[in-house]
């Protein structure tokens, strides 16, 4: 078994200015077409752009659902260990597992990157257990870097468990969601993700203050992995 590699590299804007570092943190297979059950009330309470038909997210819990069992008892059961971030650390291993267990399910293969302006030191310690840190975790992945042919989807803002601050942290009745919509909806793309990195980092401050129980939040990038998993080899 070969050793996996941590892939950190400088991410740049179109103007060539180095803004942050990026590192792949894992892979997943998501329900094709986005999530089910985005009804009117859920859109009203959770989305800054209510016109987005299929919101996407870095995590696979409730917004853009994984086809794997994320702890709910639904979905494909995974091996005991797939990776440190609740994502598969090895794309080839995940694809091989899907060959055996997907059984005709329609899915989209995604890669998730962590973007950091603090050298990936923007993590926190569990107060009751000094030295124990919560995610995200900078661990080796296979492949270590985004590959040619992957489609960029946008930036999400999520906590260390990949719970999205854009799609999974609903507003209470006494919160000014309409004010936030006026400020932020124009910065979100058709996937309900940020197009610009600066906007995503600015939103980190807002959602960390609004949902302190999940703070700190981080910036993640989403890729659609080409045509998904390659077909299994033909055997004779």
N, C-alpha and C positions, 0 to 999 in steps of 0.2 A: 504494500500500500504506500503510495507516494505521499509526501508531506504537502499540505495545503499552504497557500501563501496569503499573507495580509497585503492587500493592494491599496495603498494610499497614494493619492496624487493630487496635484493642485488643480482646482477647478477655476476656470476663467470666464469672464463675461465676453461678449462679442468684441468689446473694445480691447481685449487682451489684458485687462487688469486682473491680477490675482485677487480673488475675493475670499475663498475658503478652500479647505481640503476636503476631499471626498474619498470615501472607502465603501466598497460593497460589504454588506453585512448579511446577505442571505437571499434565498429564492423561495418562491411559493407558486402554487397553481390555484388560480382564483376562478370562481364561478363566471363563466362567459356571460357577457351582457350586463355585468354589475350585480347589484343586490336586488332581491325581491322586496316587496312590501314597503316601498317608499311612498306611503300615502300622504294625503294633504296635511294632516296634523303633524306627521313626523317631519315633513319638509319645513313646515312652519317653525318647529321648535329646534331643528338641528342644522338647517342649511342657510348659509349666507346668500346663496343663489338658488332660489326655489325653482328656477327654470331648468336646472341641470337634471336630465332624465336619469343618468346612471353615474352617481358619484363614485369616485375611486378613492382608495386609501392605502397607506403604507402597511397597516396591519390587516389581518384577515378575520377579525372577530365578528363585527356586525355590519360594517359599511360595505366593503367589497370582500365578500366572504371567501375564505379558503375552502377548497374541496376536501381538505383534511380535517380531522377532528381536532378542534382547538380547545378541547376541554368540556364541550357541551354534550358530548356523547353522540353527536351527529357528524357524518362525514367519514372519510377513509381513515382508518386507524393507522398511525405512523409507528415506526420503530421507537424504542425507548429514547434514543438520542438522535436528533436531526440537526441540532445547532444551538448556539448560545442565545439567539435572539428570537426564538420561537419561529424561526425560518430555517429552511434547509441550507446547510453550509456548503453542500456540494450539488451543483446543478446536474451533473451526470448521474449521481446517486439518486436524486429525486426523480429524474426521468426514467431511470431503470425501475424504480419502485412503481411509477405510474404505468409502465408497460405491463406490470403484473396485476395491478389493482384498480385501475381507473374504470375498466369495464365499460367503455363507450361513452363516458361522461364528457361533456363539452367543457373545456377549461382554457384559461389564458395563463401562460407562464410569465411570471414577473420577477424582476430583480429589484432589490431595495438597497439604496446607498444612504450612508450617513454623511451629512455635510457639517463641518465644524470650522469655526473661526478661532478656536482655542486649542488647536492641536489635539483634538479628541480628549481633552481633559475636562470637558463640560459635563461631568457626571457628579452624582452625589453619594454620600455615604449614608447607610442606614443608621439613624441616630442612636438606636439602641444597641447596635452592633458595629462599633468602630472598625473600619477596615473592610467592611462588607459593602460593596457597591451595587446599585441597581443598574439596569441596562440604560442605554444600549451598550453592547460589548463589541470591542474591536477585536475580532477573531478571524483566522484565515478562512478564505472561501475558495471555491473552485467553480469557474475561473475567478481570478483575483481582480480583474478589471473588466469594465463594460466592453462588450465586443461589437465589431462592425455589424450593422444590420439590426441592432437593438433600437427600438423606438422610444424616444424620450416622451414621458407623459406629463411630468410636472413635479412641483415640490409640495409635499405634505408637511404639516406640523403636528407632531405627536409626542406622547410621553415615552418613557423608556421601555414600556411594554408594547409600543406602537399603537396605543389608543389614540385615535386622531382627534386633534383639537378643532379640525374643520368639519368633521362629519359625525363624531361620536360623543361630543360633549354638549348636550342640549342646554338650551337657555331656560331659566326659570321665568315665571310671569313678571317678576319685578325687575328683570334685566332688560336693557335697551338693545334688543336684537335689531330693531329697525335702524338705529343709529349705526351699529356695526355694519349692517348691510350697505348703508350709504357710503361708508368708509372703505369697505373691503370687497364688495361684490364685483366691482369693475376690474379687480386685480386677479380674479379667478378665471380659469379657462373652462372649456366645456366638460372637463372631468371633475370640476370643483377642486382643482389644485392650482397653486400659484404658478404663474409663468416666470416671474422674476425672483431671483434669490433674495434680493434686498427686502422685498415685500414679505417673504416667508420669515426672515429673521426678525423683521419688525413685528410680525404677528406673534412670534414667540413671546414677546414681552406682554402683549395683551392677554393671551390665553393663559399664561402662567399666573398672571394676577387674577384672572377671572375664575380659574379652576385650580386654586392652590393645592388641593388635595392630590392632584396629579403632576404638579410641577416638580422639577423643571421639564419644559418641553424642548424638543429638538427639531431640527430641519432634516427631512428625509427626501430623497429623490426616487422616483419610480420609473422603471423601464419595462416596456413589453419586450420579451425576449424573442426577437425575430418571428419565425413561424412556430415557436414553441419547441417542444422536445422533438428531436429527430426521430424518424421511424426506427423501430428495432431492426437489427440486421436480419437478413434472410438466412435461415438455417436449412440445411438439407438433411 
